[in-house]
Amino acid sequence: MGTAAGEPRAGRAEPWQDGSGGAMARWVGRSRGKIGGVRVMYLHRYIKNQMACVDVVIETPKGSAQKYDYDPGSHFFKLKKILPSGMVFPYDFGFVPDTKGEDGDPLDVIVISEFCSFPGCLIKCRIIGGIKAEQSEEKGKKQKIRNDRFIAIPKCSNIFEKVKSVKDLPAAIIKELEDFFIDYNKIEGKEFKALKKLSPREAMKMIQAEP
């Protein structure tokens, strides 16, 4: 028995199941001028999913009491500081390459997952929102700059695969993050203030607006 126009055929992996850009390009080429409603729907979903993902470079892994920073000059990760006894990073902390925040550094990303990574690990992540924030630019100075924290989930995560927004996370996780950054900045004599929660759309718009 034949299949209706636009329906997937049994025994053949469709491009949206394959996940490779090459297969998608070939499929779009074959479908030009005759794309059915089902294929348009999956094409739209594929493009949306790809746009919602970013590469994140991990600088400091969760559970670490040491803060590491990437040094673009040497291409190594430098030990920046050791946190006070009992204080550790609650989740992986990294950045989005080729972006720049108001503080001159790449945009900060907290990656929430069920596994441990390491400095230099590149993870494809879904942006689920963030914390719009401001902090003191220098120790003892009252002048503040924006220093938002974006929140992401690894695309390969199993436990958090259904988390689509920061609203899906327990409130305790967001409070834990805010308290951590308040305490972290206090150590340096700076002030951190959370302004609002960002939706996935707001967060991605801010990331894509960066150079």
C-alpha positions as CSV (number, residue, x, y, z in Angstrom):
1,M,0.0,0.0,0.0
2,G,1.3,3.5,-0.8
3,T,1.7,6.4,1.6
4,A,-0.1,9.7,1.5
5,A,1.9,12.6,0.2
6,G,4.2,14.1,2.8
7,E,4.1,11.1,5.1
8,P,7.3,9.4,6.2
9,R,8.0,6.1,4.5
10,A,8.6,3.0,6.6
11,G,12.2,1.6,6.7
12,R,13.8,5.0,5.8
13,A,15.2,7.4,8.4
14,E,13.8,10.8,7.8
15,P,16.2,13.9,7.9
16,W,14.8,15.2,11.1
17,Q,15.7,11.8,12.7
18,D,19.2,11.9,11.3
19,G,20.3,15.2,12.8
20,S,23.0,15.9,10.2
21,G,23.1,19.1,8.3
22,G,24.1,17.4,5.1
23,A,21.1,15.1,5.1
24,M,18.8,18.0,5.8
25,A,20.3,20.0,2.9
26,R,19.9,17.0,0.5
27,W,16.3,16.4,1.7
28,V,15.3,20.1,1.2
29,G,16.8,20.0,-2.3
30,R,14.8,16.9,-3.2
31,S,11.7,18.4,-1.7
32,R,11.9,21.8,-3.4
33,G,8.6,22.7,-5.0
34,K,6.8,19.7,-3.5
35,I,7.1,20.0,0.3
36,G,4.0,18.6,2.0
37,G,2.5,19.9,5.2
38,V,4.2,17.2,7.3
39,R,7.6,18.0,6.0
40,V,7.2,21.7,6.4
41,M,6.2,21.1,10.1
42,Y,9.4,19.0,10.7
43,L,11.6,21.4,8.8
44,H,10.3,24.3,11.0
45,R,10.9,22.2,14.1
46,Y,14.4,21.3,12.9
47,I,15.4,24.9,12.3
48,K,13.9,26.1,15.6
49,N,15.8,23.4,17.5
50,Q,19.1,24.3,15.8
51,M,18.7,28.0,16.5
52,A,18.0,27.4,20.2
53,C,21.3,25.6,20.7
54,V,24.7,27.2,21.4
55,D,28.2,25.9,22.0
56,V,29.4,26.4,25.6
57,V,33.0,26.2,26.7
58,I,33.3,25.1,30.3
59,E,35.8,27.0,32.4
60,T,35.0,25.8,35.9
61,P,33.2,22.4,36.5
62,K,30.6,21.9,39.2
63,G,31.9,20.9,42.6
64,S,35.2,22.8,42.1
65,A,36.6,25.0,44.8
66,Q,39.0,26.5,42.2
67,K,38.0,29.2,39.7
68,Y,39.5,28.7,36.2
69,D,39.6,31.3,33.4
70,Y,40.3,30.7,29.7
71,D,43.2,32.8,28.5
72,P,42.8,33.6,24.8
73,G,46.5,34.6,24.5
74,S,48.0,31.3,25.6
75,H,44.9,29.2,24.8
76,F,45.2,27.6,28.2
77,F,42.9,27.6,31.3
78,K,44.5,29.6,34.1
79,L,43.8,29.1,37.8
80,K,42.3,32.4,38.9
81,K,41.5,31.8,42.6
82,I,40.7,29.3,45.3
83,L,37.3,29.7,47.0
84,P,36.9,29.9,50.8
85,S,36.6,26.5,52.6
86,G,33.2,24.9,52.0
87,M,32.4,27.0,49.0
88,V,32.2,25.3,45.5
89,F,30.6,26.0,42.2
90,P,27.1,24.5,42.2
91,Y,27.1,23.8,38.5
92,D,29.3,24.0,35.5
93,F,30.3,27.5,34.7
94,G,31.4,28.6,31.2
95,F,30.9,31.0,28.3
96,V,29.6,31.3,24.8
97,P,32.5,31.7,22.3
98,D,32.6,34.8,20.0
99,T,30.4,36.9,22.3
100,K,31.1,39.8,24.5
101,G,29.3,41.2,27.5
102,E,29.3,44.6,29.0
103,D,32.2,43.6,31.2
104,G,34.3,42.8,28.1
105,D,34.3,39.1,28.7
106,P,32.3,36.4,26.8
107,L,28.8,35.9,28.0
108,D,28.5,33.7,31.1
109,V,26.6,30.4,31.0
110,I,25.6,28.1,33.9
111,V,25.2,24.5,32.6
112,I,22.9,22.3,34.6
113,S,23.3,18.6,34.0
114,E,23.6,15.2,35.6
115,F,27.3,14.7,34.7
116,C,30.6,16.2,35.5
117,S,32.6,18.0,32.8
118,F,36.1,19.6,32.9
119,P,37.8,22.9,31.9
120,G,37.8,23.2,28.1
121,C,34.9,20.8,27.5
122,L,32.7,22.0,24.6
123,I,29.1,21.2,25.1
124,K,26.2,21.8,22.7
125,C,23.4,23.3,25.0
126,R,19.9,24.4,24.9
127,I,19.4,27.9,26.4
128,I,16.4,27.7,28.8
129,G,16.6,31.3,30.1
130,G,18.8,33.2,32.5
131,I,19.2,35.7,35.2
132,K,19.3,39.4,34.2
133,A,21.8,40.9,36.6
134,E,24.1,43.8,37.4
135,Q,27.3,43.9,39.5
136,S,29.9,46.3,40.7
137,E,32.6,46.8,38.0
138,E,35.5,47.2,40.4
139,K,36.1,46.5,44.1
140,G,34.7,49.2,46.3
141,K,33.1,51.1,43.4
142,K,29.3,51.7,43.4
143,Q,29.1,52.0,39.6
144,K,27.4,48.8,38.2
145,I,27.5,47.1,34.9
146,R,25.2,44.4,33.4
147,N,26.6,40.9,33.8
148,D,23.8,38.5,33.0
149,R,24.0,34.8,33.7
150,F,22.4,32.5,31.1
151,I,21.2,29.1,32.0
152,A,21.5,26.0,29.7
153,I,20.9,22.3,29.5
154,P,23.2,20.0,27.5
155,K,21.5,18.7,24.4
156,C,22.5,15.2,25.3
157,S,21.1,15.3,28.9
158,N,18.6,12.6,29.7
159,I,17.4,13.7,33.1
160,F,16.8,17.4,32.1
161,E,15.6,16.8,28.5
162,K,12.1,17.9,29.4
163,V,13.2,21.2,31.0
164,K,12.4,23.9,28.4
165,S,12.5,27.0,30.6
166,V,13.9,28.2,33.9
167,K,10.3,28.0,35.1
168,D,10.6,24.2,34.8
169,L,13.4,24.2,37.4
170,P,12.8,24.0,41.1
171,A,12.8,27.5,42.6
172,A,15.6,26.2,45.0
173,I,18.0,25.9,42.0
174,I,17.6,29.5,40.9
175,K,17.9,30.8,44.5
176,E,21.0,28.6,44.9
177,L,22.6,30.3,41.9
178,E,21.6,33.8,42.9
179,D,23.0,33.3,46.5
180,F,26.2,31.8,45.0
181,F,26.9,34.8,42.9
182,I,26.0,37.2,45.7
183,D,28.5,35.5,48.0
184,Y,31.1,35.1,45.2
185,N,31.1,38.8,44.4
186,K,31.1,39.7,48.1
187,I,34.4,37.9,48.5
188,E,35.9,40.3,45.9
189,G,34.3,43.3,47.5
190,K,31.7,43.6,44.8
191,E,27.9,43.6,44.8
192,F,25.7,41.3,42.7
193,K,22.0,42.0,42.1
194,A,19.6,39.8,40.3
195,L,17.1,41.9,38.4
196,K,14.7,39.4,36.7
197,K,14.4,35.9,35.2
198,L,14.8,35.6,31.5
199,S,12.7,33.4,29.3
200,P,14.4,31.2,26.7
201,R,13.3,33.6,23.9
202,E,14.7,36.7,25.7
203,A,17.9,34.9,26.5
204,M,18.5,33.7,23.0
205,K,17.7,37.2,21.6
206,M,20.3,38.7,23.9
207,I,22.9,36.1,23.0
208,Q,22.3,36.5,19.2
209,A,22.5,40.3,19.5
210,E,26.1,40.0,20.8
211,P,29.0,40.4,18.4
